Amino acid sequence: MSDTPIPTMPQGSLYRLFLAEREEVLKHKWLKSEEAGHDVGLESALVDWTKDHREKWRLDYLKTLR
């Protein structure tokens, strides 16, 4: 196991995190769809965003809560 501390969130902010992530996924879907010239679909955008962007986004988001 790593000794790196896991960032935590203030109590009660889990729903706000969900809403913020949802907003980012929808923005990502829009950008990917514009780039592709057609709707790429929510599932595809969600998988792509989670794989390529979520970790950095989440760390940045958690920093704003402190």
PyMOL Python script that loads the backbone (N, CA, C, O; Angstrom):
from pymol import cmd

cmd.read_pdbstr("""\
ATOM      1  N   MET A   1       0.832  -1.186   0.000  1.00  0.00           N
ATOM      2  CA  MET A   1       0.000   0.000   0.000  1.00  0.00           C
ATOM      3  C   MET A   1       0.871   1.241   0.000  1.00  0.00           C
ATOM      4  O   MET A   1       1.986   1.239   0.521  1.00  0.00           O
ATOM      5  N   SER A   2       0.350   2.285  -0.584  1.00  0.00           N
ATOM      6  CA  SER A   2       1.058   3.549  -0.656  1.00  0.00           C
ATOM      7  C   SER A   2       0.880   4.341   0.634  1.00  0.00           C
ATOM      8  O   SER A   2      -0.153   4.246   1.297  1.00  0.00           O
ATOM      9  N   ASP A   3       1.894   5.117   0.980  1.00  0.00           N
ATOM     10  CA  ASP A   3       1.800   5.988   2.149  1.00  0.00           C
ATOM     11  C   ASP A   3       1.232   7.355   1.792  1.00  0.00           C
ATOM     12  O   ASP A   3       1.111   8.227   2.653  1.00  0.00           O
ATOM     13  N   THR A   4       0.886   7.541   0.531  1.00  0.00           N
ATOM     14  CA  THR A   4       0.321   8.807   0.086  1.00  0.00           C
ATOM     15  C   THR A   4      -1.068   8.977   0.671  1.00  0.00           C
ATOM     16  O   THR A   4      -1.917   8.101   0.514  1.00  0.00           O
ATOM     17  N   PRO A   5      -1.313  10.107   1.351  1.00  0.00           N
ATOM     18  CA  PRO A   5      -2.648  10.310   1.925  1.00  0.00           C
ATOM     19  C   PRO A   5      -3.697  10.471   0.833  1.00  0.00           C
ATOM     20  O   PRO A   5      -3.438  11.069  -0.212  1.00  0.00           O
ATOM     21  N   ILE A   6      -4.858   9.939   1.083  1.00  0.00           N
ATOM     22  CA  ILE A   6      -5.971  10.051   0.145  1.00  0.00           C
ATOM     23  C   ILE A   6      -6.734  11.325   0.480  1.00  0.00           C
ATOM     24  O   ILE A   6      -7.168  11.506   1.618  1.00  0.00           O
ATOM     25  N   PRO A   7      -6.906  12.224  -0.517  1.00  0.00           N
ATOM     26  CA  PRO A   7      -7.649  13.444  -0.228  1.00  0.00           C
ATOM     27  C   PRO A   7      -9.081  13.113   0.175  1.00  0.00           C
ATOM     28  O   PRO A   7      -9.721  12.253  -0.429  1.00  0.00           O
ATOM     29  N   THR A   8      -9.570  13.788   1.180  1.00  0.00           N
ATOM     30  CA  THR A   8     -10.941  13.573   1.631  1.00  0.00           C
ATOM     31  C   THR A   8     -11.760  14.824   1.385  1.00  0.00           C
ATOM     32  O   THR A   8     -11.219  15.897   1.121  1.00  0.00           O
ATOM     33  N   MET A   9     -13.069  14.670   1.475  1.00  0.00           N
ATOM     34  CA  MET A   9     -13.977  15.777   1.232  1.00  0.00           C
ATOM     35  C   MET A   9     -14.684  16.141   2.523  1.00  0.00           C
ATOM     36  O   MET A   9     -14.923  15.288   3.378  1.00  0.00           O
ATOM     37  N   PRO A  10     -15.018  17.425   2.655  1.00  0.00           N
ATOM     38  CA  PRO A  10     -15.828  17.807   3.811  1.00  0.00           C
ATOM     39  C   PRO A  10     -17.148  17.049   3.801  1.00  0.00           C
ATOM     40  O   PRO A  10     -17.679  16.717   2.741  1.00  0.00           O
ATOM     41  N   GLN A  11     -17.658  16.786   4.962  1.00  0.00           N
ATOM     42  CA  GLN A  11     -18.901  16.031   5.085  1.00  0.00           C
ATOM     43  C   GLN A  11     -20.036  16.731   4.331  1.00  0.00           C
ATOM     44  O   GLN A  11     -20.137  17.957   4.355  1.00  0.00           O
ATOM     45  N   GLY A  12     -20.883  15.953   3.666  1.00  0.00           N
ATOM     46  CA  GLY A  12     -22.041  16.504   2.979  1.00  0.00           C
ATOM     47  C   GLY A  12     -21.766  16.987   1.576  1.00  0.00           C
ATOM     48  O   GLY A  12     -22.664  17.528   0.931  1.00  0.00           O
ATOM     49  N   SER A  13     -20.555  16.809   1.080  1.00  0.00           N
ATOM     50  CA  SER A  13     -20.258  17.335  -0.248  1.00  0.00           C
ATOM     51  C   SER A  13     -20.254  16.258  -1.331  1.00  0.00           C
ATOM     52  O   SER A  13     -19.923  16.550  -2.480  1.00  0.00           O
ATOM     53  N   LEU A  14     -20.608  15.038  -0.994  1.00  0.00           N
ATOM     54  CA  LEU A  14     -20.606  13.967  -1.985  1.00  0.00           C
ATOM     55  C   LEU A  14     -21.571  14.247  -3.129  1.00  0.00           C
ATOM     56  O   LEU A  14     -21.241  13.999  -4.289  1.00  0.00           O
ATOM     57  N   TYR A  15     -22.757  14.760  -2.821  1.00  0.00           N
ATOM     58  CA  TYR A  15     -23.724  15.077  -3.872  1.00  0.00           C
ATOM     59  C   TYR A  15     -23.216  16.224  -4.745  1.00  0.00           C
ATOM     60  O   TYR A  15     -23.409  16.211  -5.960  1.00  0.00           O
ATOM     61  N   ARG A  16     -22.567  17.218  -4.129  1.00  0.00           N
ATOM     62  CA  ARG A  16     -21.997  18.319  -4.917  1.00  0.00           C
ATOM     63  C   ARG A  16     -20.901  17.798  -5.839  1.00  0.00           C
ATOM     64  O   ARG A  16     -20.770  18.261  -6.972  1.00  0.00           O
ATOM     65  N   LEU A  17     -20.111  16.833  -5.357  1.00  0.00           N
ATOM     66  CA  LEU A  17     -19.085  16.218  -6.198  1.00  0.00           C
ATOM     67  C   LEU A  17     -19.737  15.516  -7.382  1.00  0.00           C
ATOM     68  O   LEU A  17     -19.288  15.666  -8.518  1.00  0.00           O
ATOM     69  N   PHE A  18     -20.791  14.754  -7.123  1.00  0.00           N
ATOM     70  CA  PHE A  18     -21.505  14.065  -8.191  1.00  0.00           C
ATOM     71  C   PHE A  18     -22.008  15.059  -9.238  1.00  0.00           C
ATOM     72  O   PHE A  18     -21.838  14.837 -10.437  1.00  0.00           O
ATOM     73  N   LEU A  19     -22.623  16.150  -8.790  1.00  0.00           N
ATOM     74  CA  LEU A  19     -23.156  17.144  -9.726  1.00  0.00           C
ATOM     75  C   LEU A  19     -22.040  17.809 -10.532  1.00  0.00           C
ATOM     76  O   LEU A  19     -22.197  18.055 -11.728  1.00  0.00           O
ATOM     77  N   ALA A  20     -20.924  18.097  -9.883  1.00  0.00           N
ATOM     78  CA  ALA A  20     -19.796  18.713 -10.581  1.00  0.00           C
ATOM     79  C   ALA A  20     -19.201  17.750 -11.605  1.00  0.00           C
ATOM     80  O   ALA A  20     -18.863  18.161 -12.715  1.00  0.00           O
ATOM     81  N   GLU A  21     -19.070  16.480 -11.245  1.00  0.00           N
ATOM     82  CA  GLU A  21     -18.566  15.477 -12.191  1.00  0.00           C
ATOM     83  C   GLU A  21     -19.515  15.325 -13.367  1.00  0.00           C
ATOM     84  O   GLU A  21     -19.086  15.249 -14.518  1.00  0.00           O
ATOM     85  N   ARG A  22     -20.794  15.280 -13.074  1.00  0.00           N
ATOM     86  CA  ARG A  22     -21.805  15.148 -14.134  1.00  0.00           C
ATOM     87  C   ARG A  22     -21.689  16.305 -15.117  1.00  0.00           C
ATOM     88  O   ARG A  22     -21.745  16.105 -16.331  1.00  0.00           O
ATOM     89  N   GLU A  23     -21.528  17.506 -14.597  1.00  0.00           N
ATOM     90  CA  GLU A  23     -21.364  18.694 -15.439  1.00  0.00           C
ATOM     91  C   GLU A  23     -20.140  18.557 -16.346  1.00  0.00           C
ATOM     92  O   GLU A  23     -20.203  18.879 -17.532  1.00  0.00           O
ATOM     93  N   GLU A  24     -19.031  18.081 -15.787  1.00  0.00           N
ATOM     94  CA  GLU A  24     -17.806  17.896 -16.572  1.00  0.00           C
ATOM     95  C   GLU A  24     -17.987  16.841 -17.659  1.00  0.00           C
ATOM     96  O   GLU A  24     -17.513  17.015 -18.782  1.00  0.00           O
ATOM     97  N   VAL A  25     -18.667  15.758 -17.329  1.00  0.00           N
ATOM     98  CA  VAL A  25     -18.912  14.701 -18.319  1.00  0.00           C
ATOM     99  C   VAL A  25     -19.785  15.241 -19.447  1.00  0.00           C
ATOM    100  O   VAL A  25     -19.531  14.949 -20.616  1.00  0.00           O
ATOM    101  N   LEU A  26     -20.798  16.018 -19.118  1.00  0.00           N
ATOM    102  CA  LEU A  26     -21.667  16.587 -20.156  1.00  0.00           C
ATOM    103  C   LEU A  26     -20.899  17.566 -21.042  1.00  0.00           C
ATOM    104  O   LEU A  26     -21.117  17.604 -22.253  1.00  0.00           O
ATOM    105  N   LYS A  27     -20.002  18.361 -20.449  1.00  0.00           N
ATOM    106  CA  LYS A  27     -19.157  19.257 -21.256  1.00  0.00           C
ATOM    107  C   LYS A  27     -18.249  18.441 -22.171  1.00  0.00           C
ATOM    108  O   LYS A  27     -18.068  18.766 -23.344  1.00  0.00           O
ATOM    109  N   HIS A  28     -17.687  17.382 -21.614  1.00  0.00           N
ATOM    110  CA  HIS A  28     -16.799  16.510 -22.392  1.00  0.00           C
ATOM    111  C   HIS A  28     -17.565  15.863 -23.547  1.00  0.00           C
ATOM    112  O   HIS A  28     -17.047  15.757 -24.658  1.00  0.00           O
ATOM    113  N   LYS A  29     -18.785  15.436 -23.284  1.00  0.00           N
ATOM    114  CA  LYS A  29     -19.634  14.838 -24.322  1.00  0.00           C
ATOM    115  C   LYS A  29     -19.882  15.842 -25.438  1.00  0.00           C
ATOM    116  O   LYS A  29     -19.806  15.498 -26.618  1.00  0.00           O
ATOM    117  N   TRP A  30     -20.176  17.073 -25.067  1.00  0.00           N
ATOM    118  CA  TRP A  30     -20.432  18.104 -26.068  1.00  0.00           C
ATOM    119  C   TRP A  30     -19.188  18.338 -26.921  1.00  0.00           C
ATOM    120  O   TRP A  30     -19.274  18.389 -28.148  1.00  0.00           O
ATOM    121  N   LEU A  31     -18.019  18.482 -26.265  1.00  0.00           N
ATOM    122  CA  LEU A  31     -16.777  18.721 -27.003  1.00  0.00           C
ATOM    123  C   LEU A  31     -16.437  17.559 -27.936  1.00  0.00           C
ATOM    124  O   LEU A  31     -16.082  17.772 -29.095  1.00  0.00           O
ATOM    125  N   LYS A  32     -16.547  16.333 -27.427  1.00  0.00           N
ATOM    126  CA  LYS A  32     -16.250  15.156 -28.251  1.00  0.00           C
ATOM    127  C   LYS A  32     -17.230  15.035 -29.418  1.00  0.00           C
ATOM    128  O   LYS A  32     -16.840  14.653 -30.521  1.00  0.00           O
ATOM    129  N   SER A  33     -18.487  15.354 -29.176  1.00  0.00           N
ATOM    130  CA  SER A  33     -19.499  15.289 -30.233  1.00  0.00           C
ATOM    131  C   SER A  33     -19.226  16.338 -31.303  1.00  0.00           C
ATOM    132  O   SER A  33     -19.350  16.054 -32.494  1.00  0.00           O
ATOM    133  N   GLU A  34     -18.858  17.544 -30.890  1.00  0.00           N
ATOM    134  CA  GLU A  34     -18.516  18.595 -31.855  1.00  0.00           C
ATOM    135  C   GLU A  34     -17.316  18.167 -32.693  1.00  0.00           C
ATOM    136  O   GLU A  34     -17.294  18.352 -33.910  1.00  0.00           O
ATOM    137  N   GLU A  35     -16.334  17.600 -32.032  1.00  0.00           N
ATOM    138  CA  GLU A  35     -15.121  17.140 -32.712  1.00  0.00           C
ATOM    139  C   GLU A  35     -15.439  16.033 -33.722  1.00  0.00           C
ATOM    140  O   GLU A  35     -14.888  16.012 -34.823  1.00  0.00           O
ATOM    141  N   ALA A  36     -16.328  15.117 -33.339  1.00  0.00           N
ATOM    142  CA  ALA A  36     -16.666  13.975 -34.192  1.00  0.00           C
ATOM    143  C   ALA A  36     -17.693  14.326 -35.263  1.00  0.00           C
ATOM    144  O   ALA A  36     -17.812  13.619 -36.264  1.00  0.00           O
ATOM    145  N   GLY A  37     -18.436  15.414 -35.057  1.00  0.00           N
ATOM    146  CA  GLY A  37     -19.469  15.788 -36.019  1.00  0.00           C
ATOM    147  C   GLY A  37     -20.776  15.053 -35.811  1.00  0.00           C
ATOM    148  O   GLY A  37     -21.674  15.135 -36.649  1.00  0.00           O
ATOM    149  N   HIS A  38     -20.894  14.337 -34.708  1.00  0.00           N
ATOM    150  CA  HIS A  38     -22.137  13.633 -34.367  1.00  0.00           C
ATOM    151  C   HIS A  38     -22.141  13.361 -32.866  1.00  0.00           C
ATOM    152  O   HIS A  38     -21.107  13.462 -32.205  1.00  0.00           O
ATOM    153  N   ASP A  39     -23.300  13.020 -32.341  1.00  0.00           N
ATOM    154  CA  ASP A  39     -23.426  12.731 -30.906  1.00  0.00           C
ATOM    155  C   ASP A  39     -22.664  11.449 -30.579  1.00  0.00           C
ATOM    156  O   ASP A  39     -22.962  10.384 -31.121  1.00  0.00           O
ATOM    157  N   VAL A  40     -21.676  11.561 -29.687  1.00  0.00           N
ATOM    158  CA  VAL A  40     -20.880  10.380 -29.328  1.00  0.00           C
ATOM    159  C   VAL A  40     -21.552   9.530 -28.259  1.00  0.00           C
ATOM    160  O   VAL A  40     -21.138   8.398 -28.012  1.00  0.00           O
ATOM    161  N   GLY A  41     -22.585  10.070 -27.626  1.00  0.00           N
ATOM    162  CA  GLY A  41     -23.312   9.319 -26.607  1.00  0.00           C
ATOM    163  C   GLY A  41     -22.728   9.518 -25.221  1.00  0.00           C
ATOM    164  O   GLY A  41     -21.525   9.713 -25.049  1.00  0.00           O
ATOM    165  N   LEU A  42     -23.602   9.464 -24.251  1.00  0.00           N
ATOM    166  CA  LEU A  42     -23.195   9.705 -22.868  1.00  0.00           C
ATOM    167  C   LEU A  42     -22.241   8.631 -22.352  1.00  0.00           C
ATOM    168  O   LEU A  42     -21.248   8.947 -21.696  1.00  0.00           O
ATOM    169  N   GLU A  43     -22.532   7.382 -22.642  1.00  0.00           N
ATOM    170  CA  GLU A  43     -21.683   6.303 -22.123  1.00  0.00           C
ATOM    171  C   GLU A  43     -20.255   6.415 -22.647  1.00  0.00           C
ATOM    172  O   GLU A  43     -19.295   6.267 -21.890  1.00  0.00           O
ATOM    173  N   SER A  44     -20.123   6.676 -23.933  1.00  0.00           N
ATOM    174  CA  SER A  44     -18.798   6.825 -24.526  1.00  0.00           C
ATOM    175  C   SER A  44     -18.051   8.007 -23.915  1.00  0.00           C
ATOM    176  O   SER A  44     -16.867   7.901 -23.598  1.00  0.00           O
ATOM    177  N   ALA A  45     -18.746   9.129 -23.752  1.00  0.00           N
ATOM    178  CA  ALA A  45     -18.127  10.316 -23.157  1.00  0.00           C
ATOM    179  C   ALA A  45     -17.736  10.059 -21.707  1.00  0.00           C
ATOM    180  O   ALA A  45     -16.667  10.479 -21.263  1.00  0.00           O
ATOM    181  N   LEU A  46     -18.596   9.374 -20.978  1.00  0.00           N
ATOM    182  CA  LEU A  46     -18.321   9.068 -19.574  1.00  0.00           C
ATOM    183  C   LEU A  46     -17.083   8.188 -19.437  1.00  0.00           C
ATOM    184  O   LEU A  46     -16.216   8.462 -18.607  1.00  0.00           O
ATOM    185  N   VAL A  47     -16.995   7.143 -20.239  1.00  0.00           N
ATOM    186  CA  VAL A  47     -15.843   6.238 -20.184  1.00  0.00           C
ATOM    187  C   VAL A  47     -14.569   6.996 -20.539  1.00  0.00           C
ATOM    188  O   VAL A  47     -13.552   6.861 -19.858  1.00  0.00           O
ATOM    189  N   ASP A  48     -14.625   7.795 -21.609  1.00  0.00           N
ATOM    190  CA  ASP A  48     -13.455   8.546 -22.050  1.00  0.00           C
ATOM    191  C   ASP A  48     -13.010   9.547 -20.986  1.00  0.00           C
ATOM    192  O   ASP A  48     -11.823   9.632 -20.672  1.00  0.00           O
ATOM    193  N   TRP A  49     -13.955  10.303 -20.431  1.00  0.00           N
ATOM    194  CA  TRP A  49     -13.627  11.301 -19.408  1.00  0.00           C
ATOM    195  C   TRP A  49     -13.063  10.631 -18.160  1.00  0.00           C
ATOM    196  O   TRP A  49     -12.080  11.103 -17.589  1.00  0.00           O
ATOM    197  N   THR A  50     -13.680   9.538 -17.738  1.00  0.00           N
ATOM    198  CA  THR A  50     -13.222   8.829 -16.545  1.00  0.00           C
ATOM    199  C   THR A  50     -11.803   8.312 -16.742  1.00  0.00           C
ATOM    200  O   THR A  50     -10.959   8.427 -15.854  1.00  0.00           O
ATOM    201  N   LYS A  51     -11.555   7.751 -17.898  1.00  0.00           N
ATOM    202  CA  LYS A  51     -10.243   7.167 -18.192  1.00  0.00           C
ATOM    203  C   LYS A  51      -9.159   8.236 -18.319  1.00  0.00           C
ATOM    204  O   LYS A  51      -8.051   8.062 -17.813  1.00  0.00           O
ATOM    205  N   ASP A  52      -9.478   9.340 -18.994  1.00  0.00           N
ATOM    206  CA  ASP A  52      -8.447  10.314 -19.344  1.00  0.00           C
ATOM    207  C   ASP A  52      -8.389  11.572 -18.479  1.00  0.00           C
ATOM    208  O   ASP A  52      -7.356  12.241 -18.451  1.00  0.00           O
ATOM    209  N   HIS A  53      -9.469  11.912 -17.774  1.00  0.00           N
ATOM    210  CA  HIS A  53      -9.508  13.216 -17.117  1.00  0.00           C
ATOM    211  C   HIS A  53      -9.929  13.206 -15.652  1.00  0.00           C
ATOM    212  O   HIS A  53      -9.616  14.151 -14.927  1.00  0.00           O
ATOM    213  N   ARG A  54     -10.619  12.183 -15.200  1.00  0.00           N
ATOM    214  CA  ARG A  54     -11.250  12.224 -13.879  1.00  0.00           C
ATOM    215  C   ARG A  54     -10.261  12.403 -12.730  1.00  0.00           C
ATOM    216  O   ARG A  54     -10.496  13.211 -11.832  1.00  0.00           O
ATOM    217  N   GLU A  55      -9.176  11.670 -12.751  1.00  0.00           N
ATOM    218  CA  GLU A  55      -8.248  11.713 -11.617  1.00  0.00           C
ATOM    219  C   GLU A  55      -7.711  13.125 -11.382  1.00  0.00           C
ATOM    220  O   GLU A  55      -7.757  13.625 -10.259  1.00  0.00           O
ATOM    221  N   LYS A  56      -7.205  13.767 -12.433  1.00  0.00           N
ATOM    222  CA  LYS A  56      -6.681  15.130 -12.285  1.00  0.00           C
ATOM    223  C   LYS A  56      -7.800  16.089 -11.909  1.00  0.00           C
ATOM    224  O   LYS A  56      -7.623  16.939 -11.037  1.00  0.00           O
ATOM    225  N   TRP A  57      -8.954  15.959 -12.565  1.00  0.00           N
ATOM    226  CA  TRP A  57     -10.076  16.851 -12.260  1.00  0.00           C
ATOM    227  C   TRP A  57     -10.465  16.733 -10.787  1.00  0.00           C
ATOM    228  O   TRP A  57     -10.681  17.738 -10.111  1.00  0.00           O
ATOM    229  N   ARG A  58     -10.551  15.503 -10.302  1.00  0.00           N
ATOM    230  CA  ARG A  58     -10.982  15.281  -8.916  1.00  0.00           C
ATOM    231  C   ARG A  58      -9.998  15.895  -7.923  1.00  0.00           C
ATOM    232  O   ARG A  58     -10.414  16.520  -6.948  1.00  0.00           O
ATOM    233  N   LEU A  59      -8.703  15.724  -8.160  1.00  0.00           N
ATOM    234  CA  LEU A  59      -7.703  16.323  -7.274  1.00  0.00           C
ATOM    235  C   LEU A  59      -7.822  17.845  -7.277  1.00  0.00           C
ATOM    236  O   LEU A  59      -7.758  18.478  -6.223  1.00  0.00           O
ATOM    237  N   ASP A  60      -7.994  18.428  -8.456  1.00  0.00           N
ATOM    238  CA  ASP A  60      -8.165  19.879  -8.552  1.00  0.00           C
ATOM    239  C   ASP A  60      -9.442  20.321  -7.846  1.00  0.00           C
ATOM    240  O   ASP A  60      -9.453  21.338  -7.153  1.00  0.00           O
ATOM    241  N   TYR A  61     -10.504  19.566  -8.021  1.00  0.00           N
ATOM    242  CA  TYR A  61     -11.783  19.900  -7.386  1.00  0.00           C
ATOM    243  C   TYR A  61     -11.663  19.845  -5.864  1.00  0.00           C
ATOM    244  O   TYR A  61     -12.148  20.736  -5.166  1.00  0.00           O
ATOM    245  N   LEU A  62     -11.024  18.814  -5.360  1.00  0.00           N
ATOM    246  CA  LEU A  62     -10.886  18.668  -3.910  1.00  0.00           C
ATOM    247  C   LEU A  62     -10.046  19.796  -3.305  1.00  0.00           C
ATOM    248  O   LEU A  62     -10.273  20.195  -2.163  1.00  0.00           O
ATOM    249  N   LYS A  63      -9.081  20.308  -4.065  1.00  0.00           N
ATOM    250  CA  LYS A  63      -8.274  21.430  -3.579  1.00  0.00           C
ATOM    251  C   LYS A  63      -9.136  22.669  -3.380  1.00  0.00           C
ATOM    252  O   LYS A  63      -8.866  23.472  -2.487  1.00  0.00           O
ATOM    253  N   THR A  64     -10.162  22.833  -4.195  1.00  0.00           N
ATOM    254  CA  THR A  64     -11.023  24.016  -4.080  1.00  0.00           C
ATOM    255  C   THR A  64     -11.900  23.950  -2.836  1.00  0.00           C
ATOM    256  O   THR A  64     -12.436  24.973  -2.411  1.00  0.00           O
ATOM    257  N   LEU A  65     -12.055  22.775  -2.246  1.00  0.00           N
ATOM    258  CA  LEU A  65     -12.913  22.618  -1.076  1.00  0.00           C
ATOM    259  C   LEU A  65     -12.198  22.968   0.222  1.00  0.00           C
ATOM    260  O   LEU A  65     -12.832  23.111   1.267  1.00  0.00           O
ATOM    261  N   ARG A  66     -10.920  23.099   0.154  1.00  0.00           N
ATOM    262  CA  ARG A  66     -10.149  23.361   1.382  1.00  0.00           C
ATOM    263  C   ARG A  66     -10.028  24.825   1.642  1.00  0.00           C
ATOM    264  O   ARG A  66      -9.414  25.228   2.630  1.00  0.00           O
TER     265      ARG A  66
END
""", "prot")
cmd.dss("prot")
cmd.show_as("cartoon", "prot")
cmd.util.cbc("prot")
cmd.orient("prot")
